[in-house]
Amino acid sequence: MTARQADPFVLVATQPDAQLKNIGEKILNKERISFDDGVTLFEKGSLSFLGPL
């Protein structure tokens, strides 16, 4: 892994927003996310958080 690649597990673990952290954990555990989770990602998630997921 190069310095430019972000580890999604570290990104989720260090995410200060509880909603984004919860959704990130679902994604990393290969669980489905709800429509509302998707809306939250769209509204709150930064590209640097969403990309590695």
N, CA and C atoms as a LAMMPS dump frame, in Angstrom:
ITEM: TIMESTEP
0
ITEM: NUMBER OF ATOMS
159
ITEM: BOX BOUNDS ff ff ff
-5.0000000000000000e+02 5.0000000000000000e+02
-5.0000000000000000e+02 5.0000000000000000e+02
-5.0000000000000000e+02 5.0000000000000000e+02
ITEM: ATOMS id mol type element x y z
1 1 1 N 0.85 -1.171 0
2 1 2 C 0 0 0
3 1 3 C 0.896 1.235 0
4 2 1 N 0.601 2.148 -0.866
5 2 2 C 1.393 3.374 -0.931
6 2 3 C 0.846 4.404 0.047
7 3 1 N 1.596 5.474 0.208
8 3 2 C 1.181 6.533 1.129
9 3 3 C -0.107 7.206 0.668
10 4 1 N -0.399 7.148 -0.618
11 4 2 C -1.603 7.799 -1.144
12 4 3 C -2.864 6.98 -0.898
13 5 1 N -2.715 5.688 -0.687
14 5 2 C -3.881 4.846 -0.47
15 5 3 C -4.266 4.876 1.003
16 6 1 N -5.529 5.059 1.26
17 6 2 C -6.009 5.116 2.638
18 6 3 C -6.564 3.754 3.046
19 7 1 N -6.281 3.355 4.26
20 7 2 C -6.819 2.113 4.797
21 7 3 C -8.247 2.381 5.271
22 8 1 N -9.239 1.733 4.662
23 8 2 C -10.623 2.022 5.042
24 8 3 C -10.922 1.704 6.506
25 9 1 N -10.258 0.701 7.066
26 9 2 C -10.505 0.354 8.467
27 9 3 C -10.039 1.475 9.396
28 10 1 N -8.916 2.106 9.058
29 10 2 C -8.41 3.222 9.858
30 10 3 C -9.319 4.435 9.693
31 11 1 N -9.764 4.688 8.466
32 11 2 C -10.661 5.826 8.226
33 11 3 C -11.946 5.708 9.034
34 12 1 N -12.507 4.509 9.057
35 12 2 C -13.755 4.309 9.801
36 12 3 C -13.502 4.418 11.303
37 13 1 N -12.418 3.819 11.769
38 13 2 C -12.124 3.829 13.209
39 13 3 C -11.877 5.236 13.738
40 14 1 N -11.338 6.105 12.907
41 14 2 C -11.003 7.459 13.352
42 14 3 C -12.048 8.5 12.949
43 15 1 N -13.151 8.049 12.37
44 15 2 C -14.212 8.961 11.932
45 15 3 C -14.91 9.567 13.151
46 16 1 N -14.903 10.907 13.294
47 16 2 C -15.534 11.522 14.463
48 16 3 C -17.069 11.525 14.421
49 17 1 N -17.655 11.472 13.233
50 17 2 C -19.113 11.491 13.11
51 17 3 C -19.653 10.08 13.363
52 18 1 N -20.49 9.932 14.374
53 18 2 C -21.002 8.615 14.768
54 18 3 C -21.828 7.958 13.661
55 19 1 N -22.627 8.743 12.937
56 19 2 C -23.439 8.179 11.854
57 19 3 C -22.556 7.622 10.749
58 20 1 N -21.559 8.393 10.33
59 20 2 C -20.672 7.929 9.269
60 20 3 C -19.858 6.722 9.724
61 21 1 N -19.453 6.719 10.975
62 21 2 C -18.694 5.585 11.507
63 21 3 C -19.548 4.318 11.48
64 22 1 N -20.796 4.424 11.889
65 22 2 C -21.711 3.285 11.891
66 22 3 C -21.931 2.752 10.474
67 23 1 N -22.151 3.642 9.525
68 23 2 C -22.367 3.235 8.134
69 23 3 C -21.091 2.612 7.571
70 24 1 N -19.951 3.213 7.867
71 24 2 C -18.679 2.664 7.409
72 24 3 C -18.438 1.264 7.933
73 25 1 N -18.798 1.019 9.189
74 25 2 C -18.652 -0.322 9.766
75 25 3 C -19.55 -1.322 9.051
76 26 1 N -20.772 -0.905 8.705
77 26 2 C -21.671 -1.779 7.947
78 26 3 C -21.035 -2.159 6.611
79 27 1 N -20.499 -1.174 5.916
80 27 2 C -19.908 -1.419 4.6
81 27 3 C -18.714 -2.359 4.714
82 28 1 N -17.847 -2.122 5.688
83 28 2 C -16.672 -2.973 5.857
84 28 3 C -17.045 -4.393 6.268
85 29 1 N -18.192 -4.555 6.934
86 29 2 C -18.681 -5.884 7.319
87 29 3 C -19.546 -6.517 6.233
88 30 1 N -19.594 -5.857 5.071
89 30 2 C -20.345 -6.328 3.902
90 30 3 C -21.839 -6.491 4.197
91 31 1 N -22.364 -5.563 5.012
92 31 2 C -23.792 -5.53 5.308
93 31 3 C -24.46 -4.505 4.4
94 32 1 N -25.736 -4.721 4.137
95 32 2 C -26.492 -3.751 3.349
96 32 3 C -26.673 -2.463 4.133
97 33 1 N -26.672 -1.364 3.393
98 33 2 C -27.009 -0.089 4.018
99 33 3 C -28.396 0.309 3.53
100 34 1 N -29.089 1.063 4.342
101 34 2 C -30.448 1.487 4.002
102 34 3 C -30.41 2.703 3.075
103 35 1 N -31.576 3.03 2.554
104 35 2 C -31.703 4.231 1.735
105 35 3 C -31.275 5.452 2.539
106 36 1 N -31.715 5.512 3.796
107 36 2 C -31.358 6.646 4.657
108 36 3 C -29.852 6.713 4.9
109 37 1 N -29.204 5.548 5.02
110 37 2 C -27.746 5.527 5.153
111 37 3 C -27.094 6.131 3.91
112 38 1 N -27.628 5.792 2.752
113 38 2 C -27.101 6.337 1.505
114 38 3 C -27.258 7.844 1.425
115 39 1 N -28.394 8.329 1.876
116 39 2 C -28.627 9.778 1.894
117 39 3 C -27.642 10.452 2.846
118 40 1 N -27.406 9.837 3.996
119 40 2 C -26.445 10.387 4.953
120 40 3 C -25.054 10.445 4.342
121 41 1 N -24.651 9.394 3.641
122 41 2 C -23.343 9.402 2.979
123 41 3 C -23.264 10.518 1.947
124 42 1 N -24.344 10.704 1.189
125 42 2 C -24.37 11.754 0.176
126 42 3 C -24.255 13.137 0.807
127 43 1 N -24.964 13.334 1.907
128 43 2 C -24.997 14.655 2.533
129 43 3 C -23.761 14.955 3.375
130 44 1 N -23.219 13.955 4.056
131 44 2 C -22.154 14.204 5.023
132 44 3 C -20.789 13.664 4.617
133 45 1 N -20.76 12.624 3.798
134 45 2 C -19.502 11.941 3.51
135 45 3 C -18.603 12.719 2.57
136 46 1 N -17.345 12.843 2.954
137 46 2 C -16.369 13.481 2.068
138 46 3 C -15.855 12.439 1.077
139 47 1 N -15.352 12.9 -0.028
140 47 2 C -14.832 11.994 -1.045
141 47 3 C -13.665 11.174 -0.507
142 48 1 N -12.863 11.775 0.346
143 48 2 C -11.72 11.047 0.91
144 48 3 C -12.168 9.953 1.877
145 49 1 N -13.36 10.057 2.428
146 49 2 C -13.909 9.003 3.282
147 49 3 C -14.612 7.945 2.437
148 50 1 N -15.393 8.383 1.458
149 50 2 C -16.201 7.466 0.662
150 50 3 C -15.388 6.641 -0.331
151 51 1 N -14.368 7.245 -0.916
152 51 2 C -13.585 6.56 -1.942
153 51 3 C -13.02 5.222 -1.505
154 52 1 N -12.318 5.155 -0.394
155 52 2 C -11.744 3.877 0.04
156 52 3 C -12.778 2.83 0.447
157 53 1 N -13.985 3.269 0.808
158 53 2 C -15.01 2.305 1.196
159 53 3 C -15.483 1.524 -0.006
